[in-house]
């Protein structure tokens, strides 16, 4: 068990409740909360990802 100054590692992890969907990408998780302040670039990226998901057409390649 890892100990840092007598504190177990699990004692240093905080869980923050989040309402709404979670958007992942770029190795990070961004909580999307209604009314939350998000940088302009993040809002644009989320909007583009939603547009891509809504208009996605899936093509299945058959082997051979």
PyMOL Python script that loads the backbone (N, CA, C, O; Angstrom):
from pymol import cmd

cmd.read_pdbstr("""\
ATOM      1  N   UNK A   1       0.838  -1.174   0.000  1.00  0.00           N
ATOM      2  CA  UNK A   1       0.000   0.000   0.000  1.00  0.00           C
ATOM      3  C   UNK A   1       0.889   1.244   0.000  1.00  0.00           C
ATOM      4  O   UNK A   1       1.820   1.346   0.799  1.00  0.00           O
ATOM      5  N   UNK A   2       0.603   2.177  -0.886  1.00  0.00           N
ATOM      6  CA  UNK A   2       1.382   3.413  -0.944  1.00  0.00           C
ATOM      7  C   UNK A   2       0.979   4.340   0.189  1.00  0.00           C
ATOM      8  O   UNK A   2      -0.204   4.588   0.424  1.00  0.00           O
ATOM      9  N   UNK A   3       1.985   4.844   0.883  1.00  0.00           N
ATOM     10  CA  UNK A   3       1.704   5.794   1.962  1.00  0.00           C
ATOM     11  C   UNK A   3       2.537   7.046   1.743  1.00  0.00           C
ATOM     12  O   UNK A   3       3.728   6.971   1.440  1.00  0.00           O
ATOM     13  N   UNK A   4       1.907   8.178   1.897  1.00  0.00           N
ATOM     14  CA  UNK A   4       2.590   9.459   1.807  1.00  0.00           C
ATOM     15  C   UNK A   4       2.308  10.198   3.095  1.00  0.00           C
ATOM     16  O   UNK A   4       1.174  10.604   3.350  1.00  0.00           O
ATOM     17  N   UNK A   5       3.329  10.375   3.903  1.00  0.00           N
ATOM     18  CA  UNK A   5       3.198  11.050   5.193  1.00  0.00           C
ATOM     19  C   UNK A   5       2.071  10.455   6.041  1.00  0.00           C
ATOM     20  O   UNK A   5       1.310  11.185   6.677  1.00  0.00           O
ATOM     21  N   UNK A   6       1.975   9.136   6.041  1.00  0.00           N
ATOM     22  CA  UNK A   6       0.981   8.459   6.864  1.00  0.00           C
ATOM     23  C   UNK A   6      -0.434   8.503   6.309  1.00  0.00           C
ATOM     24  O   UNK A   6      -1.376   8.125   7.006  1.00  0.00           O
ATOM     25  N   UNK A   7      -0.604   8.954   5.075  1.00  0.00           N
ATOM     26  CA  UNK A   7      -1.936   9.036   4.466  1.00  0.00           C
ATOM     27  C   UNK A   7      -1.998   8.019   3.341  1.00  0.00           C
ATOM     28  O   UNK A   7      -1.132   7.990   2.467  1.00  0.00           O
ATOM     29  N   UNK A   8      -3.022   7.190   3.370  1.00  0.00           N
ATOM     30  CA  UNK A   8      -3.196   6.232   2.288  1.00  0.00           C
ATOM     31  C   UNK A   8      -3.615   6.975   1.026  1.00  0.00           C
ATOM     32  O   UNK A   8      -4.271   8.015   1.098  1.00  0.00           O
ATOM     33  N   UNK A   9      -3.235   6.439  -0.125  1.00  0.00           N
ATOM     34  CA  UNK A   9      -3.539   7.089  -1.394  1.00  0.00           C
ATOM     35  C   UNK A   9      -5.043   7.282  -1.575  1.00  0.00           C
ATOM     36  O   UNK A   9      -5.474   8.315  -2.087  1.00  0.00           O
ATOM     37  N   UNK A  10      -5.846   6.299  -1.160  1.00  0.00           N
ATOM     38  CA  UNK A  10      -7.295   6.396  -1.323  1.00  0.00           C
ATOM     39  C   UNK A  10      -7.882   7.547  -0.518  1.00  0.00           C
ATOM     40  O   UNK A  10      -8.956   8.046  -0.853  1.00  0.00           O
ATOM     41  N   UNK A  11      -7.199   7.976   0.534  1.00  0.00           N
ATOM     42  CA  UNK A  11      -7.700   9.088   1.337  1.00  0.00           C
ATOM     43  C   UNK A  11      -7.560  10.422   0.618  1.00  0.00           C
ATOM     44  O   UNK A  11      -8.133  11.425   1.044  1.00  0.00           O
ATOM     45  N   UNK A  12      -6.796  10.436  -0.474  1.00  0.00           N
ATOM     46  CA  UNK A  12      -6.538  11.695  -1.162  1.00  0.00           C
ATOM     47  C   UNK A  12      -7.353  11.844  -2.437  1.00  0.00           C
ATOM     48  O   UNK A  12      -7.140  12.800  -3.181  1.00  0.00           O
ATOM     49  N   UNK A  13      -8.269  10.942  -2.711  1.00  0.00           N
ATOM     50  CA  UNK A  13      -9.076  11.009  -3.926  1.00  0.00           C
ATOM     51  C   UNK A  13     -10.429  11.621  -3.582  1.00  0.00           C
ATOM     52  O   UNK A  13     -11.111  11.152  -2.671  1.00  0.00           O
ATOM     53  N   UNK A  14     -10.815  12.656  -4.302  1.00  0.00           N
ATOM     54  CA  UNK A  14     -12.103  13.308  -4.074  1.00  0.00           C
ATOM     55  C   UNK A  14     -13.057  12.931  -5.202  1.00  0.00           C
ATOM     56  O   UNK A  14     -12.685  12.970  -6.375  1.00  0.00           O
ATOM     57  N   UNK A  15     -14.262  12.575  -4.851  1.00  0.00           N
ATOM     58  CA  UNK A  15     -15.301  12.300  -5.837  1.00  0.00           C
ATOM     59  C   UNK A  15     -16.232  13.503  -5.878  1.00  0.00           C
ATOM     60  O   UNK A  15     -16.771  13.916  -4.852  1.00  0.00           O
ATOM     61  N   UNK A  16     -16.415  14.056  -7.057  1.00  0.00           N
ATOM     62  CA  UNK A  16     -17.248  15.239  -7.214  1.00  0.00           C
ATOM     63  C   UNK A  16     -18.502  14.836  -7.982  1.00  0.00           C
ATOM     64  O   UNK A  16     -18.400  14.373  -9.119  1.00  0.00           O
ATOM     65  N   UNK A  17     -19.683  15.000  -7.388  1.00  0.00           N
ATOM     66  CA  UNK A  17     -20.913  14.648  -8.101  1.00  0.00           C
ATOM     67  C   UNK A  17     -21.138  15.589  -9.284  1.00  0.00           C
ATOM     68  O   UNK A  17     -20.954  16.801  -9.169  1.00  0.00           O
ATOM     69  N   UNK A  18     -21.533  15.022 -10.407  1.00  0.00           N
ATOM     70  CA  UNK A  18     -21.750  15.800 -11.625  1.00  0.00           C
ATOM     71  C   UNK A  18     -23.110  15.444 -12.183  1.00  0.00           C
ATOM     72  O   UNK A  18     -23.449  14.267 -12.313  1.00  0.00           O
ATOM     73  N   UNK A  19     -23.888  16.458 -12.513  1.00  0.00           N
ATOM     74  CA  UNK A  19     -25.175  16.222 -13.168  1.00  0.00           C
ATOM     75  C   UNK A  19     -24.979  16.395 -14.666  1.00  0.00           C
ATOM     76  O   UNK A  19     -24.219  17.260 -15.101  1.00  0.00           O
ATOM     77  N   UNK A  20     -25.650  15.590 -15.440  1.00  0.00           N
ATOM     78  CA  UNK A  20     -25.570  15.707 -16.884  1.00  0.00           C
ATOM     79  C   UNK A  20     -24.562  14.738 -17.468  1.00  0.00           C
ATOM     80  O   UNK A  20     -23.921  13.978 -16.743  1.00  0.00           O
ATOM     81  N   UNK A  21     -24.426  14.770 -18.797  1.00  0.00           N
ATOM     82  CA  UNK A  21     -23.542  13.826 -19.483  1.00  0.00           C
ATOM     83  C   UNK A  21     -22.069  14.144 -19.254  1.00  0.00           C
ATOM     84  O   UNK A  21     -21.701  15.268 -18.913  1.00  0.00           O
ATOM     85  N   UNK A  22     -21.253  13.141 -19.448  1.00  0.00           N
ATOM     86  CA  UNK A  22     -19.802  13.294 -19.363  1.00  0.00           C
ATOM     87  C   UNK A  22     -19.250  13.197 -20.782  1.00  0.00           C
ATOM     88  O   UNK A  22     -19.568  12.257 -21.510  1.00  0.00           O
ATOM     89  N   UNK A  23     -18.438  14.152 -21.170  1.00  0.00           N
ATOM     90  CA  UNK A  23     -17.828  14.154 -22.495  1.00  0.00           C
ATOM     91  C   UNK A  23     -16.369  13.783 -22.328  1.00  0.00           C
ATOM     92  O   UNK A  23     -15.650  14.384 -21.529  1.00  0.00           O
ATOM     93  N   UNK A  24     -15.933  12.775 -23.096  1.00  0.00           N
ATOM     94  CA  UNK A  24     -14.534  12.369 -22.998  1.00  0.00           C
ATOM     95  C   UNK A  24     -13.829  12.677 -24.302  1.00  0.00           C
ATOM     96  O   UNK A  24     -14.458  12.769 -25.356  1.00  0.00           O
ATOM     97  N   UNK A  25     -12.556  12.831 -24.225  1.00  0.00           N
ATOM     98  CA  UNK A  25     -11.771  13.076 -25.432  1.00  0.00           C
ATOM     99  C   UNK A  25     -10.434  13.678 -25.076  1.00  0.00           C
ATOM    100  O   UNK A  25     -10.328  14.435 -24.111  1.00  0.00           O
ATOM    101  N   UNK A  26      -9.434  13.357 -25.827  1.00  0.00           N
ATOM    102  CA  UNK A  26      -8.115  13.920 -25.585  1.00  0.00           C
ATOM    103  C   UNK A  26      -7.506  13.466 -24.282  1.00  0.00           C
ATOM    104  O   UNK A  26      -6.637  14.144 -23.732  1.00  0.00           O
ATOM    105  N   UNK A  27      -7.951  12.319 -23.774  1.00  0.00           N
ATOM    106  CA  UNK A  27      -7.387  11.799 -22.541  1.00  0.00           C
ATOM    107  C   UNK A  27      -7.923  12.459 -21.289  1.00  0.00           C
ATOM    108  O   UNK A  27      -7.384  12.260 -20.200  1.00  0.00           O
ATOM    109  N   UNK A  28      -8.988  13.249 -21.434  1.00  0.00           N
ATOM    110  CA  UNK A  28      -9.549  13.899 -20.252  1.00  0.00           C
ATOM    111  C   UNK A  28     -11.053  13.715 -20.225  1.00  0.00           C
ATOM    112  O   UNK A  28     -11.668  13.373 -21.235  1.00  0.00           O
ATOM    113  N   UNK A  29     -11.629  13.941 -19.080  1.00  0.00           N
ATOM    114  CA  UNK A  29     -13.081  13.856 -18.927  1.00  0.00           C
ATOM    115  C   UNK A  29     -13.583  15.241 -18.559  1.00  0.00           C
ATOM    116  O   UNK A  29     -13.098  15.848 -17.604  1.00  0.00           O
ATOM    117  N   UNK A  30     -14.552  15.741 -19.313  1.00  0.00           N
ATOM    118  CA  UNK A  30     -15.100  17.069 -19.067  1.00  0.00           C
ATOM    119  C   UNK A  30     -16.551  16.916 -18.636  1.00  0.00           C
ATOM    120  O   UNK A  30     -17.372  16.467 -19.436  1.00  0.00           O
ATOM    121  N   UNK A  31     -16.897  17.272 -17.401  1.00  0.00           N
ATOM    122  CA  UNK A  31     -18.305  17.226 -17.016  1.00  0.00           C
ATOM    123  C   UNK A  31     -19.066  18.369 -17.671  1.00  0.00           C
ATOM    124  O   UNK A  31     -18.625  19.518 -17.630  1.00  0.00           O
ATOM    125  N   UNK A  32     -20.201  18.058 -18.272  1.00  0.00           N
ATOM    126  CA  UNK A  32     -21.014  19.079 -18.917  1.00  0.00           C
ATOM    127  C   UNK A  32     -22.222  19.324 -18.033  1.00  0.00           C
ATOM    128  O   UNK A  32     -23.107  18.474 -17.936  1.00  0.00           O
ATOM    129  N   UNK A  33     -22.263  20.461 -17.397  1.00  0.00           N
ATOM    130  CA  UNK A  33     -23.359  20.793 -16.507  1.00  0.00           C
ATOM    131  C   UNK A  33     -24.137  21.959 -17.093  1.00  0.00           C
ATOM    132  O   UNK A  33     -23.540  22.907 -17.602  1.00  0.00           O
ATOM    133  N   UNK A  34     -25.462  21.902 -17.027  1.00  0.00           N
ATOM    134  CA  UNK A  34     -26.256  23.021 -17.526  1.00  0.00           C
ATOM    135  C   UNK A  34     -25.868  24.301 -16.801  1.00  0.00           C
ATOM    136  O   UNK A  34     -25.821  24.331 -15.571  1.00  0.00           O
ATOM    137  N   UNK A  35     -25.595  25.343 -17.548  1.00  0.00           N
ATOM    138  CA  UNK A  35     -25.247  26.624 -16.956  1.00  0.00           C
ATOM    139  C   UNK A  35     -23.802  26.746 -16.530  1.00  0.00           C
ATOM    140  O   UNK A  35     -23.387  27.802 -16.052  1.00  0.00           O
ATOM    141  N   UNK A  36     -23.023  25.684 -16.693  1.00  0.00           N
ATOM    142  CA  UNK A  36     -21.614  25.746 -16.283  1.00  0.00           C
ATOM    143  C   UNK A  36     -20.836  26.582 -17.287  1.00  0.00           C
ATOM    144  O   UNK A  36     -21.121  26.548 -18.484  1.00  0.00           O
ATOM    145  N   UNK A  37     -19.881  27.312 -16.814  1.00  0.00           N
ATOM    146  CA  UNK A  37     -19.030  28.118 -17.690  1.00  0.00           C
ATOM    147  C   UNK A  37     -18.014  27.201 -18.357  1.00  0.00           C
ATOM    148  O   UNK A  37     -17.190  26.578 -17.687  1.00  0.00           O
ATOM    149  N   UNK A  38     -18.080  27.124 -19.673  1.00  0.00           N
ATOM    150  CA  UNK A  38     -17.102  26.343 -20.420  1.00  0.00           C
ATOM    151  C   UNK A  38     -16.386  27.280 -21.373  1.00  0.00           C
ATOM    152  O   UNK A  38     -17.009  28.178 -21.941  1.00  0.00           O
ATOM    153  N   UNK A  39     -15.107  27.090 -21.555  1.00  0.00           N
ATOM    154  CA  UNK A  39     -14.393  27.910 -22.527  1.00  0.00           C
ATOM    155  C   UNK A  39     -15.013  27.756 -23.912  1.00  0.00           C
ATOM    156  O   UNK A  39     -15.592  26.720 -24.237  1.00  0.00           O
ATOM    157  N   UNK A  40     -14.881  28.792 -24.710  1.00  0.00           N
ATOM    158  CA  UNK A  40     -15.475  28.827 -26.045  1.00  0.00           C
ATOM    159  C   UNK A  40     -15.033  27.629 -26.892  1.00  0.00           C
ATOM    160  O   UNK A  40     -15.846  27.030 -27.596  1.00  0.00           O
ATOM    161  N   UNK A  41     -13.755  27.287 -26.823  1.00  0.00           N
ATOM    162  CA  UNK A  41     -13.228  26.180 -27.619  1.00  0.00           C
ATOM    163  C   UNK A  41     -13.858  24.853 -27.209  1.00  0.00           C
ATOM    164  O   UNK A  41     -14.166  24.027 -28.069  1.00  0.00           O
ATOM    165  N   UNK A  42     -14.054  24.636 -25.911  1.00  0.00           N
ATOM    166  CA  UNK A  42     -14.658  23.391 -25.433  1.00  0.00           C
ATOM    167  C   UNK A  42     -16.102  23.299 -25.907  1.00  0.00           C
ATOM    168  O   UNK A  42     -16.542  22.239 -26.353  1.00  0.00           O
ATOM    169  N   UNK A  43     -16.848  24.408 -25.815  1.00  0.00           N
ATOM    170  CA  UNK A  43     -18.237  24.406 -26.298  1.00  0.00           C
ATOM    171  C   UNK A  43     -18.285  24.060 -27.779  1.00  0.00           C
ATOM    172  O   UNK A  43     -19.146  23.296 -28.214  1.00  0.00           O
ATOM    173  N   UNK A  44     -17.352  24.628 -28.562  1.00  0.00           N
ATOM    174  CA  UNK A  44     -17.304  24.354 -29.999  1.00  0.00           C
ATOM    175  C   UNK A  44     -16.997  22.880 -30.252  1.00  0.00           C
ATOM    176  O   UNK A  44     -17.625  22.253 -31.106  1.00  0.00           O
ATOM    177  N   UNK A  45     -16.036  22.326 -29.515  1.00  0.00           N
ATOM    178  CA  UNK A  45     -15.671  20.920 -29.692  1.00  0.00           C
ATOM    179  C   UNK A  45     -16.833  20.000 -29.340  1.00  0.00           C
ATOM    180  O   UNK A  45     -17.081  19.019 -30.041  1.00  0.00           O
ATOM    181  N   UNK A  46     -17.546  20.312 -28.258  1.00  0.00           N
ATOM    182  CA  UNK A  46     -18.691  19.491 -27.855  1.00  0.00           C
ATOM    183  C   UNK A  46     -19.775  19.563 -28.916  1.00  0.00           C
ATOM    184  O   UNK A  46     -20.352  18.538 -29.280  1.00  0.00           O
ATOM    185  N   UNK A  47     -20.062  20.763 -29.422  1.00  0.00           N
ATOM    186  CA  UNK A  47     -21.091  20.937 -30.453  1.00  0.00           C
ATOM    187  C   UNK A  47     -20.735  20.149 -31.709  1.00  0.00           C
ATOM    188  O   UNK A  47     -21.594  19.485 -32.289  1.00  0.00           O
ATOM    189  N   UNK A  48     -19.460  20.218 -32.136  1.00  0.00           N
ATOM    190  CA  UNK A  48     -19.031  19.486 -33.329  1.00  0.00           C
ATOM    191  C   UNK A  48     -19.137  17.978 -33.126  1.00  0.00           C
ATOM    192  O   UNK A  48     -19.549  17.259 -34.036  1.00  0.00           O
ATOM    193  N   UNK A  49     -18.774  17.496 -31.948  1.00  0.00           N
ATOM    194  CA  UNK A  49     -18.872  16.059 -31.661  1.00  0.00           C
ATOM    195  C   UNK A  49     -20.323  15.605 -31.682  1.00  0.00           C
ATOM    196  O   UNK A  49     -20.633  14.527 -32.190  1.00  0.00           O
ATOM    197  N   UNK A  50     -21.224  16.433 -31.124  1.00  0.00           N
ATOM    198  CA  UNK A  50     -22.648  16.086 -31.141  1.00  0.00           C
ATOM    199  C   UNK A  50     -23.172  16.065 -32.565  1.00  0.00           C
ATOM    200  O   UNK A  50     -23.936  15.170 -32.926  1.00  0.00           O
ATOM    201  N   UNK A  51     -22.773  17.044 -33.390  1.00  0.00           N
ATOM    202  CA  UNK A  51     -23.209  17.084 -34.786  1.00  0.00           C
ATOM    203  C   UNK A  51     -22.724  15.856 -35.546  1.00  0.00           C
ATOM    204  O   UNK A  51     -23.471  15.272 -36.331  1.00  0.00           O
ATOM    205  N   UNK A  52     -21.472  15.464 -35.311  1.00  0.00           N
ATOM    206  CA  UNK A  52     -20.938  14.272 -35.971  1.00  0.00           C
ATOM    207  C   UNK A  52     -21.701  13.025 -35.548  1.00  0.00           C
ATOM    208  O   UNK A  52     -22.004  12.166 -36.376  1.00  0.00           O
ATOM    209  N   UNK A  53     -22.010  12.926 -34.257  1.00  0.00           N
ATOM    210  CA  UNK A  53     -22.724  11.748 -33.751  1.00  0.00           C
ATOM    211  C   UNK A  53     -24.139  11.700 -34.303  1.00  0.00           C
ATOM    212  O   UNK A  53     -24.642  10.621 -34.617  1.00  0.00           O
ATOM    213  N   UNK A  54     -24.789  12.854 -34.426  1.00  0.00           N
ATOM    214  CA  UNK A  54     -26.163  12.894 -34.933  1.00  0.00           C
ATOM    215  C   UNK A  54     -26.232  12.544 -36.409  1.00  0.00           C
ATOM    216  O   UNK A  54     -27.208  11.939 -36.853  1.00  0.00           O
ATOM    217  N   UNK A  55     -25.214  12.915 -37.179  1.00  0.00           N
ATOM    218  CA  UNK A  55     -25.242  12.669 -38.612  1.00  0.00           C
ATOM    219  C   UNK A  55     -24.360  11.521 -39.047  1.00  0.00           C
ATOM    220  O   UNK A  55     -24.057  11.389 -40.233  1.00  0.00           O
ATOM    221  N   UNK A  56     -23.944  10.692 -38.116  1.00  0.00           N
ATOM    222  CA  UNK A  56     -23.006   9.615 -38.438  1.00  0.00           C
ATOM    223  C   UNK A  56     -23.681   8.527 -39.258  1.00  0.00           C
ATOM    224  O   UNK A  56     -24.805   8.116 -38.972  1.00  0.00           O
ATOM    225  N   UNK A  57     -22.982   8.077 -40.265  1.00  0.00           N
ATOM    226  CA  UNK A  57     -23.425   6.938 -41.062  1.00  0.00           C
ATOM    227  C   UNK A  57     -22.371   5.852 -40.884  1.00  0.00           C
ATOM    228  O   UNK A  57     -21.184   6.081 -41.120  1.00  0.00           O
ATOM    229  N   UNK A  58     -22.808   4.688 -40.472  1.00  0.00           N
ATOM    230  CA  UNK A  58     -21.867   3.609 -40.201  1.00  0.00           C
ATOM    231  C   UNK A  58     -21.830   2.649 -41.377  1.00  0.00           C
ATOM    232  O   UNK A  58     -22.867   2.252 -41.909  1.00  0.00           O
ATOM    233  N   UNK A  59     -20.637   2.288 -41.767  1.00  0.00           N
ATOM    234  CA  UNK A  59     -20.434   1.365 -42.871  1.00  0.00           C
ATOM    235  C   UNK A  59     -19.707   0.145 -42.330  1.00  0.00           C
ATOM    236  O   UNK A  59     -18.672   0.274 -41.675  1.00  0.00           O
ATOM    237  N   UNK A  60     -20.238  -1.024 -42.599  1.00  0.00           N
ATOM    238  CA  UNK A  60     -19.637  -2.259 -42.097  1.00  0.00           C
ATOM    239  C   UNK A  60     -18.906  -2.939 -43.245  1.00  0.00           C
ATOM    240  O   UNK A  60     -19.501  -3.272 -44.270  1.00  0.00           O
ATOM    241  N   UNK A  61     -17.614  -3.137 -43.058  1.00  0.00           N
ATOM    242  CA  UNK A  61     -16.819  -3.836 -44.064  1.00  0.00           C
ATOM    243  C   UNK A  61     -16.913  -5.332 -43.807  1.00  0.00           C
ATOM    244  O   UNK A  61     -16.706  -5.801 -42.687  1.00  0.00           O
ATOM    245  N   UNK A  62     -17.231  -6.073 -44.866  1.00  0.00           N
ATOM    246  CA  UNK A  62     -17.255  -7.524 -44.718  1.00  0.00           C
ATOM    247  C   UNK A  62     -15.872  -8.073 -45.049  1.00  0.00           C
ATOM    248  O   UNK A  62     -15.197  -7.573 -45.949  1.00  0.00           O
ATOM    249  N   UNK A  63     -15.456  -9.096 -44.322  1.00  0.00           N
ATOM    250  CA  UNK A  63     -14.139  -9.669 -44.603  1.00  0.00           C
ATOM    251  C   UNK A  63     -14.096 -10.289 -45.993  1.00  0.00           C
ATOM    252  O   UNK A  63     -15.026 -10.979 -46.409  1.00  0.00           O
ATOM    253  N   UNK A  64     -13.011 -10.035 -46.700  1.00  0.00           N
ATOM    254  CA  UNK A  64     -12.813 -10.652 -48.001  1.00  0.00           C
ATOM    255  C   UNK A  64     -13.141  -9.816 -49.125  1.00  0.00           C
ATOM    256  O   UNK A  64     -13.009 -10.243 -50.272  1.00  0.00           O
TER     257      UNK A  64
END
""", "prot")
cmd.dss("prot")
cmd.show_as("cartoon", "prot")
cmd.util.cbc("prot")
cmd.orient("prot")
